[in-house]
Amino acid sequence: MQQNRPNPDELLSHVQRAEAQAARGKLKIFFGMAPGVGKTFAMLEAARQRKSEGVNVVVGWIVTHGRAETEALVEGLERLPPRTYVYRGTTSNEFDLDAAMRRRPSLLLVDELAHTNVAGSRHPKRWQDVEELLHAGIDIYTTVNVQHIESLNDVVVQITGIRVRETVPDHIIENADEVELIDIPPDDLLQRLADGKVYVPQQAAQAARNFFRKGNLIALRELALRRTAERVDA
């Protein structure tokens, strides 16, 4: 009988882990095959819906790339000012993690999960900022493309011939509470690129010759669909 008794230390550890998980913020990732599919737009639409339901929503960092329809969705949402860093004579604006921690909204939007922070930031990577916010109990909406998933880096090189330097560890994706795939056909994305809805004309022309070749987009879309399906099946 003595051997069947639960270990008090194990029970305490289990309770503590459960309490920590319950207190942790929820992470939702808007996921896509490439820039321009509409991840940030979808994130803002979802955030506006949550705000209409009475949720305390704040935009921590957003990148609209000058897209008028995306910028229109930011209007009416509280937005944290960026933090300015000066490094080697260059001034950069970055997400202000300290301001976000002080503000502590129910839901915080932090665009571009794979971003590398400027030197002098508390964390080297934005996904580490997001981890700190989640541990503080703040729900997060964020965005990332399939080419930024760490374990797929070599596959993306084989598809595109381009080595993506900014990556996100797989466990961030795997442990997310929700991953929503924002999916459009490659032809539609190429049309958006041609219409100037992804990059400015000079950047768009270069992108069309390199990363945004149709064959690349077809393969990246398949990769994104497969990765999303793996989460559902897990």
Secondary structure by P-SEA (a helix, b strand, c coil): cccccccaaaaaaaaaaaaaaaabbbbbbbccccccccaaaaaaaaaaaaaaaccccccccccccccaaaaaaacccbbbbbbbbbcccbbbbcccaaaaaaacccbbbbcccccccccccccccaaaaaaaaaaabbbbbbcccccccccaaaaaaaaccccccccccaaaaaaccbbbbbcccaaaaaaaaaacccccaaaaaaaaaccccaaaaaaaaaaaaaaaaaaaac
